[in-house]
Amino acid sequence: MTDYRCINTAQACELIDQGAQIVDIRDEGSYAELHISGAYNLNNHNLPEYVGQADFDAPLIVCCYHGISSQSAAAYLAHQGFDEVYSLDGGFEAWRTQCPERCER
């Protein structure tokens, strides 16, 4: 796959339950306050380390605040060689209202 697809929270839940990786590109403070359970906080500083250690075969979901910035990040990660990349529609704001039980601090 050379591009990404947008998915909703229900689709993201299914993929996570099947072993998908999830990265949260929001700022560290927002991530620390509340994030999707199991998400990795990805930023410009730890990006090379993440890409160097990531599972390129597992689906990868990218989350931001509202689902806009994650699209650019998803496209970038797809071009880095990840096989299956998704951008979360509505971002973390949609996730926390629709799946609050799957959030952690």
N, C-alpha and C positions, 0 to 999 in steps of 0.2 A: 504494500500500500504506500503510495507516495503522497497522500493527503490525509485529511482528518474528516470526521463526521461529527455533527452535533447530535447530542442525545439528551433526553429528558431525565428527570431524577429516577423514575421507575426503571428505565433502561440501565441507568448507571448502577442502581442497586443490584440488578441481576448480574451485571458484569463483575461488580465487586464480589458478590457471593460466589462467582465462578473463578476468582483469583486475580482480577484486574488490579493493576497498580493505580494509585490516585495521587496526583501532585496538586498542591495548593499554591498558587503563585501570588497570593495576597501578601501584604507586608507581615513581618514577624509578629508585631503586636496583635494584629487581628487574628492571625493564626493561633497565637498563644491563648487568646481570649476564648476562642471556640473554633473548632474545625471538624471536618468529616473524620470519623473514626478511621484510623490507619493511614490517613493522608500524610504525605511528606511535604514539608514546606520548601518549595523550590524557588531559588532566587538567582540573580546573576553571579553571586559569589560561590554558591555550591553547585551550580549547573555542571561544570566540567566533571566534578567528582560523581555526581548523580549519573550522568551519561556514561561515565567509565565503569560504573558498577551495576547499571540497570539491566533488567531482563528485557531484551528487545523483542522477544517472542510473545510476552504477556501483553494483553490489552492495557493501554495507558489512558487514563481519564485526566483531563486538565480542568481545574476549577479556579475561578477568580471570584470577584465580588458579584458581578451581574451577568457573566457569560459573554462579555465582549473581549476583554484582554486575553482570555483563555483561547480564543480562536487563533490569534497570532502565535501564541506559545505552542498550541497544538500543531500548527503548520510547521513551525520551526522544528519541533521534536519529530514530526513525521519525516522531515527531510534529514534528520540525524540518523535515521535508519530504523525507528520503531515501526513494527509491522502493522499495528492496529492502534490508532490514536483517535481520541474523542474529546470534544469540548462539551462541558456541561452547560446546557441551556439554562439560563436564569442564574447561573453561578451558585455561590454559597448562600445567597439570600433565598433562592428558591429551595435549596436543600434544607436549610434550617427550619423553614416553615412546613415543608412536606415530609421531612424525615428527622425530626428532632431527636428521636431515640438513637440515631446513628451519628450523633455528634459527641465530641469530647473536648476537654480542656487540656 
